[in-house]
Amino acid sequence: MFFVTLAKMRGKMTPAFREVTQKALKSPPPGLKIHNVFWTLGQYDFVIIYEAPDEREAMKMAIPWGEFCETRTMVAIPNEEAQKMLK
């Protein structure tokens, strides 16, 4: 399953936040694959696109950032799979 997490910082970027982020990017929890991280302008500060086997495992991605960010996570379905569901 693919997931998209939108995150907004609760305050200034701290060394602790950088450490959590680097750890997650270099060695994500087992079963998770990070595809990309984008820093954004606007309502959210960054977007993370990743894969996980299910929602429970996907939560492991957001938990470390909970102290530093407000997050919203959505399930994303690739276009090809969505098109098959419509037939």
MARRO-360596 format. One record per atom (N, C-alpha, C, O, CB): x, y negated, z; residue number from 1; residue in one letter; atom name. Coordinates in steps of 0.02 Angstrom, whole numbers, plus 32768, in hexadecimal, padded with zeros to 4 digits. Each point is the difference from the previous one (the first is absolute). Glycine has a CB too. Example, Ala and Ser with C-alpha at 12.3 -4.5 7.8 and 13.67 -1.06 7.14 Angstrom:
2
+------+------+------+-----+---+----+
|    X |    Y |    Z |   k | r |  a |
+------+------+------+-----+---+----+
| 8294 | 811C | 8186 |   1 | A |  N |
| 7FD3 | 7FC5 | 8000 |   1 | A | CA |
| 802D | 7FC4 | 8000 |   1 | A |  C |
| 8034 | 8001 | 8021 |   1 | A |  O |
| 7F6D | 803A | 801D |   1 | A | CB |
| 804D | 7F90 | 7F9E |   2 | S |  N |
| 802A | 7FC5 | 8003 |   2 | S | CA |
| 7FD9 | 7FC9 | 8025 |   2 | S |  C |
| 8019 | 7FC9 | 8008 |   2 | S |  O |
| 8022 | 8057 | 7F8C |   2 | S | CB |
+------+------+------+-----+---+----+
END
This chain:
87
+------+------+------+-----+---+----+
|    X |    Y |    Z |   k | r |  a |
+------+------+------+-----+---+----+
| 802A | 803A | 8000 |   1 | M |  N |
| 7FD6 | 7FC6 | 8000 |   1 | M | CA |
| 802D | 7FC2 | 8000 |   1 | M |  C |
| 8035 | 7FFF | 801E |   1 | M |  O |
| 7F6E | 803F | 801F |   1 | M | CB |
| 8045 | 7F8F | 7FA0 |   2 | F |  N |
| 8024 | 7FC0 | 7FFF |   2 | F | CA |
| 7FDE | 7FD0 | 8030 |   2 | F |  C |
| 7FC4 | 8001 | 800A |   2 | F |  O |
| 8060 | 8012 | 7F7E |   2 | F | CB |
| 8005 | 7FC2 | 8097 |   3 | F |  N |
| 7FE7 | 7FCF | 802F |   3 | F | CA |
| 8020 | 7FBC | 7FF1 |   3 | F |  C |
| 803A | 7FFD | 7FEA |   3 | F |  O |
| 7FB4 | 805C | 806D |   3 | F | CB |
| 7FEC | 7F72 | 7FB5 |   4 | V |  N |
| 8019 | 7FBC | 7FF9 |   4 | V | CA |
| 7FF4 | 7FDE | 8043 |   4 | V |  C |
| 7FC7 | 7FFC | 8017 |   4 | V |  O |
| 8021 | 8000 | 7F6A |   4 | V | CB |
| 804D | 7FEC | 809E |   5 | T |  N |
| 7FF9 | 7FDD | 803F |   5 | T | CA |
| 8011 | 7FB7 | 7FF6 |   5 | T |  C |
| 8035 | 7FEF | 7FE4 |   5 | T |  O |
| 7FE8 | 8079 | 805C |   5 | T | CB |
| 7FB5 | 7F6C | 7FD5 |   6 | L |  N |
| 800B | 7FB9 | 7FFF |   6 | L | CA |
| 8012 | 7FEB | 8047 |   6 | L |  C |
| 7FDF | 8014 | 8030 |   6 | L |  O |
| 7FCF | 7FDA | 7F6F |   6 | L | CB |
| 8086 | 7FE9 | 8068 |   7 | A |  N |
| 8016 | 7FEE | 8043 |   7 | A | CA |
| 800B | 7FB5 | 8006 |   7 | A |  C |
| 8019 | 7FDF | 7FD2 |   7 | A |  O |
| 801D | 8091 | 803A |   7 | A | CB |
| 7FB7 | 7F75 | 802E |   8 | K |  N |
| 800A | 7FBA | 8010 |   8 | K | CA |
| 8027 | 7FFC | 8041 |   8 | K |  C |
| 7FEB | 801D | 8033 |   8 | K |  O |
| 7FAA | 7FC0 | 7F90 |   8 | K | CB |
| 80A2 | 7FFF | 803C |   9 | M |  N |
| 8029 | 7FF9 | 803C |   9 | M | CA |
| 7FD9 | 7FDD | 8037 |   9 | M |  C |
| 7FDA | 7FD2 | 7FF2 |   9 | M |  O |
| 808E | 802A | 7FC7 |   9 | M | CB |
| 7FA2 | 8019 | 8086 |  10 | R |  N |
| 7FDF | 7FE0 | 8039 |  10 | R | CA |
| 8028 | 7FC3 | 8017 |  10 | R |  C |
| 7FE6 | 7FD4 | 8023 |  10 | R |  O |
| 7FEB | 809B | 8000 |  10 | R | CB |
| 806D | 7F8E | 7FCB |  11 | G |  N |
| 802C | 7FC8 | 8015 |  11 | G | CA |
| 803B | 7FFD | 7FD0 |  11 | G |  C |
| 7FFB | 8013 | 7FC6 |  11 | G |  O |
| 7FE2 | 7FF9 | 80B3 |  11 | G | CB |
| 805A | 7FDB | 7FA1 |  12 | K |  N |
| 803C | 7FFC | 7FD7 |  12 | K | CA |
| 8020 | 8045 | 7FF9 |  12 | K |  C |
| 7FF7 | 802C | 802A |  12 | K |  O |
| 801C | 7F5D | 7FFC |  12 | K | CB |
| 8012 | 807F | 7FA4 |  13 | M |  N |
| 8024 | 803F | 7FF6 |  13 | M | CA |
| 8038 | 8005 | 8034 |  13 | M |  C |
| 8027 | 7FD2 | 8008 |  13 | M |  O |
| 7FBE | 802C | 7F7B |  13 | M | CB |
| 801D | 803A | 809F |  14 | T |  N |
| 8031 | 800A | 8035 |  14 | T | CA |
| 8031 | 8037 | 7FED |  14 | T |  C |
| 7FF2 | 8027 | 7FD2 |  14 | T |  O |
| 7FBA | 7FB3 | 8084 |  14 | T | CB |
| 808C | 802A | 7FCD |  15 | P |  N |
| 802E | 8038 | 7FF3 |  15 | P | CA |
| 7FDE | 8044 | 800C |  15 | P |  C |
| 800F | 8030 | 7FDD |  15 | P |  O |
| 8051 | 7F86 | 8044 |  15 | P | CB |
| 7F74 | 804E | 8010 |  16 | A |  N |
| 7FDD | 803F | 800E |  16 | A | CA |
| 7FD4 | 8014 | 7FC4 |  16 | A |  C |
| 7FFD | 803B | 7FEE |  16 | A |  O |
| 8004 | 7FAC | 808E |  16 | A | CB |
| 7FDD | 7FE9 | 7F66 |  17 | F |  N |
| 7FD7 | 800E | 7FC5 |  17 | F | CA |
| 802C | 8018 | 7FC7 |  17 | F |  C |
| 7FEF | 8031 | 7FDE |  17 | F |  O |
| 7FBD | 7F78 | 8046 |  17 | F | CB |
| 808B | 8036 | 7FD1 |  18 | R |  N |
| 802E | 8015 | 7FCA |  18 | R | CA |
| 8019 | 8047 | 800C |  18 | R |  C |
| 8005 | 8028 | 7FD1 |  18 | R |  O |
| 801E | 7F61 | 801F |  18 | R | CB |
| 7FEB | 8088 | 804E |  19 | E |  N |
| 8018 | 8043 | 8010 |  19 | E | CA |
| 7FCB | 8035 | 7FF2 |  19 | E |  C |
| 800F | 8034 | 7FE2 |  19 | E |  O |
| 803C | 7F9A | 8076 |  19 | E | CB |
| 7F77 | 8025 | 7FBD |  20 | V |  N |
| 7FC9 | 802E | 7FF4 |  20 | V | CA |
| 7FF6 | 8009 | 7FB4 |  20 | V |  C |
| 7FF6 | 8038 | 7FE8 |  20 | V |  O |
| 7FD2 | 7FA6 | 8085 |  20 | V | CB |
| 803A | 7FEB | 7F6F |  21 | T |  N |
| 7FF6 | 8002 | 7FB8 |  21 | T | CA |
| 8037 | 8027 | 7FDD |  21 | T |  C |
| 7FF1 | 802B | 7FD6 |  21 | T |  O |
| 7FD4 | 7F67 | 8030 |  21 | T | CB |
| 8079 | 8060 | 800A |  22 | Q |  N |
| 8038 | 8024 | 7FE1 |  22 | Q | CA |
| 7FFC | 804B | 800E |  22 | Q |  C |
| 800C | 8029 | 7FD4 |  22 | Q |  O |
| 803B | 7F70 | 8036 |  22 | Q | CB |
| 7FA9 | 8078 | 8034 |  23 | K |  N |
| 7FFB | 8047 | 8012 |  23 | K | CA |
| 7FC9 | 8023 | 7FD7 |  23 | K |  C |
| 8009 | 8037 | 7FE7 |  23 | K |  O |
| 801F | 7FAE | 808E |  23 | K | CB |
| 7F9E | 7FFA | 7F86 |  24 | A |  N |
| 7FC8 | 801D | 7FDA |  24 | A | CA |
| 8011 | 8008 | 7FB7 |  24 | A |  C |
| 7FED | 8032 | 7FE1 |  24 | A |  O |
| 7FC2 | 7F9C | 8070 |  24 | A | CB |
| 8074 | 8002 | 7F93 |  25 | L |  N |
| 8011 | 8003 | 7FB9 |  25 | L | CA |
| 8037 | 8033 | 7FF1 |  25 | L |  C |
| 7FFD | 8022 | 7FCD |  25 | L |  O |
| 7FE2 | 7F66 | 802A |  25 | L | CB |
| 8052 | 807D | 8036 |  26 | K |  N |
| 8037 | 802F | 7FF5 |  26 | K | CA |
| 7FEC | 8048 | 800F |  26 | K |  C |
| 8016 | 802E | 7FDE |  26 | K |  O |
| 803A | 7F77 | 803D |  26 | K | CB |
| 7F88 | 8064 | 8019 |  27 | S |  N |
| 7FEC | 8045 | 8012 |  27 | S | CA |
| 7FB7 | 7FFE | 8018 |  27 | S |  C |
| 7FF3 | 8001 | 803C |  27 | S |  O |
| 8085 | 801F | 7FE2 |  27 | S | CB |
| 7F59 | 7FDF | 7FB3 |  28 | P |  N |
| 7FBA | 7FFF | 8013 |  28 | P | CA |
| 7FED | 8041 | 8025 |  28 | P |  C |
| 8023 | 8032 | 7FFB |  28 | P |  O |
| 7FC3 | 7F83 | 7FA2 |  28 | P | CB |
| 7FE2 | 8049 | 8087 |  29 | P |  N |
| 7FEA | 803D | 8022 |  29 | P | CA |
| 7FFA | 803A | 7FCD |  29 | P |  C |
| 7FF2 | 7FF4 | 7FC6 |  29 | P |  O |
| 7FD0 | 7FC7 | 8090 |  29 | P | CB |
| 8049 | 8083 | 7FC1 |  30 | P |  N |
| 7FFB | 8039 | 7FD3 |  30 | P | CA |
| 7FBC | 8002 | 7FDC |  30 | P |  C |
| 7FCC | 7FF2 | 801E |  30 | P |  O |
| 8081 | 804D | 802D |  30 | P | CB |
| 7FB6 | 7FD1 | 7F75 |  31 | G |  N |
| 7FC4 | 8004 | 7FD8 |  31 | G | CA |
| 7FEC | 7FBF | 7FDE |  31 | G |  C |
| 7FD3 | 8000 | 7FD6 |  31 | G |  O |
| 8009 | 8059 | 8076 |  31 | G | CB |
| 8045 | 7F70 | 7FC6 |  32 | L |  N |
| 7FF0 | 7FC0 | 7FE2 |  32 | L | CA |
| 8035 | 7FED | 7FCD |  32 | L |  C |
| 803B | 800D | 8008 |  32 | L |  O |
| 7F8B | 7FCF | 8061 |  32 | L | CB |
| 8023 | 8005 | 7F61 |  33 | K |  N |
| 802E | 7FE8 | 7FCC |  33 | K | CA |
| 7FED | 7FB7 | 7FF1 |  33 | K |  C |
| 7FC9 | 7FF2 | 7FE9 |  33 | K |  O |
| 8047 | 8084 | 7FE6 |  33 | K | CB |
| 801F | 7F5D | 803F |  34 | I |  N |
| 7FF4 | 7FB9 | 7FF2 |  34 | I | CA |
| 8011 | 7FF3 | 7FB8 |  34 | I |  C |
| 8038 | 800E | 7FE9 |  34 | I |  O |
| 7FE0 | 7FD2 | 808F |  34 | I | CB |
| 7FB8 | 8004 | 7F62 |  35 | H |  N |
| 800C | 7FF0 | 7FBA |  35 | H | CA |
| 801C | 7FBA | 7FF8 |  35 | H |  C |
| 802D | 7FF5 | 7FD7 |  35 | H |  O |
| 7F77 | 8058 | 8009 |  35 | H | CB |
| 8042 | 7F83 | 8047 |  36 | N |  N |
| 801A | 7FBD | 7FFA |  36 | N | CA |
| 7FE7 | 7FD5 | 8039 |  36 | N |  C |
| 7FCC | 800E | 801E |  36 | N |  O |
| 8039 | 7FFF | 7F66 |  36 | N | CB |
| 8020 | 7FBE | 8089 |  37 | V |  N |
| 7FED | 7FCD | 8031 |  37 | V | CA |
| 8005 | 7FBD | 7FDB |  37 | V |  C |
| 8032 | 7FF1 | 7FE0 |  37 | V |  O |
| 7FF6 | 8053 | 8086 |  37 | V | CB |
| 7FA3 | 7F95 | 7F9E |  38 | F |  N |
| 7FFF | 7FBE | 7FE0 |  38 | F | CA |
| 7FF5 | 7FCB | 8035 |  38 | F |  C |
| 7FD2 | 8006 | 8028 |  38 | F |  O |
| 8003 | 802B | 7F6C |  38 | F | CB |
| 8054 | 7F9B | 806C |  39 | W |  N |
| 7FF3 | 7FC5 | 8029 |  39 | W | CA |
| 7FD2 | 7FD4 | 7FD8 |  39 | W |  C |
| 800A | 7FF7 | 7FC4 |  39 | W |  O |
| 8066 | 800F | 8079 |  39 | W | CB |
| 7F5C | 7FDE | 7FE3 |  40 | T |  N |
| 7FCD | 7FDC | 7FDB |  40 | T | CA |
| 7FF4 | 7FBA | 801E |  40 | T |  C |
| 8012 | 7FF3 | 8039 |  40 | T |  O |
| 7FB9 | 807A | 7FA8 |  40 | T | CB |
| 8017 | 7F69 | 7FF7 |  41 | L |  N |
| 7FE9 | 7FBE | 8016 |  41 | L | CA |
| 7FB5 | 8003 | 8006 |  41 | L |  C |
| 7FDF | 8024 | 7FDA |  41 | L |  O |
| 8083 | 7FA0 | 7FEE |  41 | L | CB |
| 7F82 | 8019 | 8068 |  42 | G |  N |
| 7FB8 | 8000 | 8007 |  42 | G | CA |
| 7FEA | 801D | 8042 |  42 | G |  C |
| 8022 | 7FF8 | 8032 |  42 | G |  O |
| 7FD4 | 8011 | 7F53 |  42 | G | CB |
| 7FD1 | 8018 | 807B |  43 | Q |  N |
| 7FE1 | 8019 | 803E |  43 | Q | CA |
| 802C | 8034 | 8024 |  43 | Q |  C |
| 8001 | 8002 | 803D |  43 | Q |  O |
| 7F90 | 7FE8 | 7F8F |  43 | Q | CB |
| 8092 | 8040 | 800E |  44 | Y |  N |
| 802B | 8033 | 801E |  44 | Y | CA |
| 8049 | 7FF1 | 7FEF |  44 | Y |  C |
| 800F | 7FDF | 7FCF |  44 | Y |  O |
| 7F94 | 8076 | 8028 |  44 | Y | CB |
| 8089 | 7FC3 | 8034 |  45 | D |  N |
| 8048 | 7FF3 | 7FF8 |  45 | D | CA |
| 8023 | 8036 | 7FD8 |  45 | D |  C |
| 8031 | 7FF2 | 7FDE |  45 | D |  O |
| 7FCC | 7FD2 | 808D |  45 | D | CB |
| 7FEB | 807A | 7F99 |  46 | F |  N |
| 801D | 8034 | 7FD7 |  46 | F | CA |
| 7FCF | 8039 | 7FF4 |  46 | F |  C |
| 7FCF | 8008 | 8024 |  46 | F |  O |
| 80A1 | 7FDA | 8008 |  46 | F | CB |
| 7F9F | 8046 | 7FA1 |  47 | V |  N |
| 7FD7 | 8038 | 7FEA |  47 | V | CA |
| 802E | 803D | 7FFC |  47 | V |  C |
| 8037 | 7FFC | 7FE5 |  47 | V |  O |
| 7F77 | 7FB9 | 7FDB |  47 | V | CB |
| 803B | 8083 | 805A |  48 | I |  N |
| 8026 | 803F | 7FFC |  48 | I | CA |
| 7FD5 | 8032 | 7FDA |  48 | I |  C |
| 7FC6 | 8009 | 8010 |  48 | I |  O |
| 8079 | 7FE0 | 805E |  48 | I | CB |
| 7FDF | 8037 | 7F61 |  49 | I |  N |
| 7FDD | 8034 | 7FDA |  49 | I | CA |
| 8024 | 8041 | 800D |  49 | I |  C |
| 803C | 8006 | 7FF6 |  49 | I |  O |
| 7F9F | 7FA9 | 7FAF |  49 | I | CB |
| 7FFF | 8083 | 8073 |  50 | Y |  N |
| 8020 | 803F | 8013 |  50 | Y | CA |
| 7FD0 | 803A | 7FF7 |  50 | Y |  C |
| 7FC4 | 7FF8 | 7FF6 |  50 | Y |  O |
| 8084 | 7FCB | 805C |  50 | Y | CB |
| 7FD5 | 8079 | 7FB3 |  51 | E |  N |
| 7FDA | 803E | 7FFC |  51 | E | CA |
| 8004 | 8025 | 8042 |  51 | E |  C |
| 8033 | 7FFE | 8022 |  51 | E |  O |
| 7FE3 | 800A | 7F62 |  51 | E | CB |
| 7FB3 | 8019 | 808D |  52 | A |  N |
| 7FFE | 802B | 803B |  52 | A | CA |
| 7FCE | 8038 | 7FF1 |  52 | A |  C |
| 7FD3 | 7FF7 | 7FD7 |  52 | A |  O |
| 804A | 7FA8 | 8079 |  52 | A | CB |
| 7FEA | 809A | 7FD1 |  53 | P |  N |
| 7FD3 | 8037 | 7FF3 |  53 | P | CA |
| 7FB8 | 7FF3 | 8016 |  53 | P |  C |
| 7FD1 | 801C | 7FE2 |  53 | P |  O |
| 8090 | 802F | 802A |  53 | P | CB |
| 7F95 | 7F8B | 8026 |  54 | D |  N |
| 7FBD | 7FF1 | 8018 |  54 | D | CA |
| 8001 | 7FBF | 802A |  54 | D |  C |
| 8035 | 7FE3 | 800B |  54 | D |  O |
| 7FAD | 8099 | 7FF5 |  54 | D | CB |
| 7FE3 | 7F6F | 8016 |  55 | E |  N |
| 7FFA | 7FC2 | 8026 |  55 | E | CA |
| 8026 | 8002 | 8042 |  55 | E |  C |
| 801E | 7FCE | 8014 |  55 | E |  O |
| 7F73 | 8021 | 7FB6 |  55 | E | CB |
| 806D | 804A | 8056 |  56 | R |  N |
| 8023 | 8006 | 8041 |  56 | R | CA |
| 804B | 7FF3 | 7FF8 |  56 | R |  C |
| 801E | 7FDC | 8027 |  56 | R |  O |
| 7F8B | 8077 | 7FFF |  56 | R | CB |
| 8074 | 7FCB | 7FA7 |  57 | E |  N |
| 8047 | 7FF6 | 7FF4 |  57 | E | CA |
| 800E | 7FB8 | 7FE9 |  57 | E |  C |
| 8035 | 7FE4 | 8011 |  57 | E |  O |
| 7FD7 | 8096 | 7FD1 |  57 | E | CB |
| 7FC6 | 7F69 | 7FF9 |  58 | A |  N |
| 8009 | 7FBB | 7FEA |  58 | A | CA |
| 8002 | 7FCF | 803B |  58 | A |  C |
| 8023 | 7FCE | 7FFD |  58 | A |  O |
| 7FA2 | 804F | 7F98 |  58 | A | CB |
| 8016 | 7FF2 | 809F |  59 | M |  N |
| 8000 | 7FD5 | 803B |  59 | M | CA |
| 8045 | 7FFA | 801F |  59 | M |  C |
| 8011 | 7FCD | 801E |  59 | M |  O |
| 7F79 | 8054 | 7FF8 |  59 | M | CB |
| 809F | 8013 | 7FE1 |  60 | K |  N |
| 8044 | 7FFD | 801C |  60 | K | CA |
| 8029 | 7FC8 | 7FE0 |  60 | K |  C |
| 8031 | 7FE9 | 801E |  60 | K |  O |
| 7FC9 | 8092 | 7FF7 |  60 | K | CB |
| 7FF2 | 7F70 | 7FB0 |  61 | M |  N |
| 8024 | 7FCA | 7FDE |  61 | M | CA |
| 7FF1 | 7FBD | 8021 |  61 | M |  C |
| 802D | 7FD7 | 8008 |  61 | M |  O |
| 7FCE | 806A | 7F8C |  61 | M | CB |
| 7FC7 | 7FB4 | 807F |  62 | A |  N |
| 7FEC | 7FC0 | 801A |  62 | A | CA |
| 800F | 7FF7 | 804B |  62 | A |  C |
| 800A | 7FC8 | 8016 |  62 | A |  O |
| 7F9D | 8037 | 7F94 |  62 | A | CB |
| 805C | 8036 | 807B |  63 | I |  N |
| 8008 | 7FFC | 8048 |  63 | I | CA |
| 803D | 7FD8 | 8015 |  63 | I |  C |
| 7FFA | 7FD4 | 802C |  63 | I |  O |
| 7FCD | 8099 | 7FDD |  63 | I | CB |
| 8074 | 7F9F | 7FDB |  64 | P |  N |
| 803B | 7FD9 | 8016 |  64 | P | CA |
| 7FF9 | 7FB5 | 7FF5 |  64 | P |  C |
| 801F | 7FD8 | 8024 |  64 | P |  O |
| 8025 | 808C | 7FC4 |  64 | P | CB |
| 7F95 | 7F88 | 7FE6 |  65 | W |  N |
| 7FF8 | 7FB8 | 7FF1 |  65 | W | CA |
| 7FC9 | 7FE0 | 802A |  65 | W |  C |
| 7FF9 | 7FC2 | 7FFE |  65 | W |  O |
| 8030 | 8054 | 7F8F |  65 | W | CB |
| 7FB0 | 8011 | 8097 |  66 | G |  N |
| 7FC8 | 7FE5 | 8026 |  66 | G | CA |
| 8012 | 7FCA | 8031 |  66 | G |  C |
| 7FD9 | 7FD3 | 800D |  66 | G |  O |
| 7FF3 | 8099 | 7FE5 |  66 | G | CB |
| 806F | 7F98 | 802A |  67 | E |  N |
| 8017 | 7FCE | 8030 |  67 | E | CA |
| 800F | 7FBD | 7FDF |  67 | E |  C |
| 7FFB | 7FCC | 801F |  67 | E |  O |
| 8035 | 8091 | 8025 |  67 | E | CB |
| 7FE2 | 7FA5 | 7F7C |  68 | F |  N |
| 8016 | 7FC4 | 7FDD |  68 | F | CA |
| 7FCE | 7FE4 | 7FCD |  68 | F |  C |
| 8003 | 7FC5 | 7FEF |  68 | F |  O |
| 806F | 8066 | 8021 |  68 | F | CB |
| 7F61 | 7FFF | 7FD9 |  69 | C |  N |
| 7FD4 | 7FEC | 7FC8 |  69 | C | CA |
| 7FB8 | 8017 | 800B |  69 | C |  C |
| 7FF3 | 8031 | 8023 |  69 | C |  O |
| 806F | 7FD5 | 7F91 |  69 | C | CB |
| 7F71 | 7FD6 | 802D |  70 | E |  N |
| 7FBC | 8018 | 7FF8 |  70 | E | CA |
| 8000 | 8023 | 7FBC |  70 | E |  C |
| 8019 | 7FE5 | 7FCF |  70 | E |  O |
| 7FB1 | 7FBC | 8079 |  70 | E | CB |
| 8019 | 809B | 7FB5 |  71 | T |  N |
| 8001 | 8025 | 7FC0 |  71 | T | CA |
| 7FBA | 8015 | 7FEB |  71 | T |  C |
| 7FD3 | 8008 | 802A |  71 | T |  O |
| 80A0 | 8020 | 7FF2 |  71 | T | CB |
| 7F86 | 7FE1 | 7FA4 |  72 | R |  N |
| 7FC4 | 801D | 7FE2 |  72 | R | CA |
| 801A | 8034 | 7FCE |  72 | R |  C |
| 802A | 7FF0 | 7FD6 |  72 | R |  O |
| 7F8E | 7FA5 | 8038 |  72 | R | CB |
| 802E | 80A7 | 7FF7 |  73 | T |  N |
| 8017 | 8036 | 7FD4 |  73 | T | CA |
| 7FC5 | 801A | 7FD8 |  73 | T |  C |
| 7FCA | 800C | 801A |  73 | T |  O |
| 8093 | 8012 | 8036 |  73 | T | CB |
| 7FAF | 7FEC | 7F6F |  74 | M |  N |
| 7FCD | 801A | 7FD3 |  74 | M | CA |
| 801A | 803E | 7FDE |  74 | M |  C |
| 803C | 8007 | 7FF3 |  74 | M |  O |
| 7F96 | 7F85 | 7FFB |  74 | M | CB |
| 8001 | 80A2 | 8002 |  75 | V |  N |
| 8011 | 803A | 7FD6 |  75 | V | CA |
| 7FFE | 7FE8 | 7FB8 |  75 | V |  C |
| 7FD2 | 7FDC | 7FEC |  75 | V |  O |
| 7FFF | 8079 | 8069 |  75 | V | CB |
| 8060 | 7FBF | 7F84 |  76 | A |  N |
| 8002 | 7FEE | 7FB9 |  76 | A | CA |
| 7FFF | 803F | 7FD6 |  76 | A |  C |
| 8023 | 8030 | 800D |  76 | A |  O |
| 801E | 7F67 | 800D |  76 | A | CB |
| 7F95 | 8068 | 7FB2 |  77 | I |  N |
| 7FFA | 8039 | 7FD3 |  77 | I | CA |
| 801D | 7FEC | 7FBD |  77 | I |  C |
| 7FEA | 7FCE | 7FE3 |  77 | I |  O |
| 7FAE | 805D | 8059 |  77 | I | CB |
| 8098 | 7FFB | 7FAA |  78 | P |  N |
| 801C | 7FF0 | 7FBE |  78 | P | CA |
| 7FC9 | 7FFD | 7FCB |  78 | P |  C |
| 7FCF | 8025 | 8004 |  78 | P |  O |
| 809D | 8012 | 801E |  78 | P | CB |
| 7F9D | 7F9F | 7FAE |  79 | N |  N |
| 7FCF | 7FF5 | 7FCB |  79 | N | CA |
| 7FEC | 8042 | 7FDF |  79 | N |  C |
| 7FC4 | 800B | 7FF4 |  79 | N |  O |
| 806C | 7F84 | 7FF9 |  79 | N | CB |
| 8000 | 809C | 8003 |  80 | E |  N |
| 7FF0 | 803E | 7FDE |  80 | E | CA |
| 7FD0 | 802B | 8029 |  80 | E |  C |
| 7FD1 | 801E | 7FE5 |  80 | E |  O |
| 80A0 | 7FDF | 7FE3 |  80 | E | CB |
| 7F9A | 8007 | 807A |  81 | E |  N |
| 7FD4 | 8028 | 802B |  81 | E | CA |
| 7FBB | 7FE0 | 8005 |  81 | E |  C |
| 7FCD | 8023 | 7FFF |  81 | E |  O |
| 8097 | 8005 | 8042 |  81 | E | CB |
| 7F9A | 7F96 | 7FC4 |  82 | A |  N |
| 7FBF | 7FDD | 8005 |  82 | A | CA |
| 7FD8 | 800A | 7FC0 |  82 | A |  C |
| 7FC3 | 800A | 8002 |  82 | A |  O |
| 8070 | 7FA1 | 804A |  82 | A | CB |
| 7FEF | 8053 | 7F7A |  83 | Q |  N |
| 7FDD | 800A | 7FC1 |  83 | Q | CA |
| 7FE1 | 8045 | 7FFB |  83 | Q |  C |
| 7FC9 | 8009 | 7FE7 |  83 | Q |  O |
| 8086 | 7FA6 | 7FE3 |  83 | Q | CB |
| 7FD6 | 8084 | 8050 |  84 | K |  N |
| 7FE6 | 8045 | 8000 |  84 | K | CA |
| 7FC1 | 8005 | 802B |  84 | K |  C |
| 7FD2 | 8025 | 7FEF |  84 | K |  O |
| 80A3 | 8007 | 7FFF |  84 | K | CB |
| 7F89 | 7FAF | 804A |  85 | M |  N |
| 7FC5 | 8002 | 802C |  85 | M | CA |
| 7FC3 | 7FE2 | 7FE0 |  85 | M |  C |
| 7FC8 | 8012 | 8011 |  85 | M |  O |
| 8084 | 7FE8 | 804F |  85 | M | CB |
| 7FBE | 7FD9 | 7F71 |  86 | L |  N |
| 7FC8 | 7FDF | 7FDF |  86 | L | CA |
| 7FE0 | 8029 | 7FC9 |  86 | L |  C |
| 7FCA | 7FF0 | 7FE8 |  86 | L |  O |
| 806D | 7FA5 | 8032 |  86 | L | CB |
| 7FEA | 80A1 | 7FD1 |  87 | K |  N |
| 7FE6 | 8029 | 7FC9 |  87 | K | CA |
| 7FCF | 8032 | 8019 |  87 | K |  C |
| 7FE5 | 8028 | 7FD9 |  87 | K |  O |
| 8085 | 7FCB | 7FE9 |  87 | K | CB |
+------+------+------+-----+---+----+
END
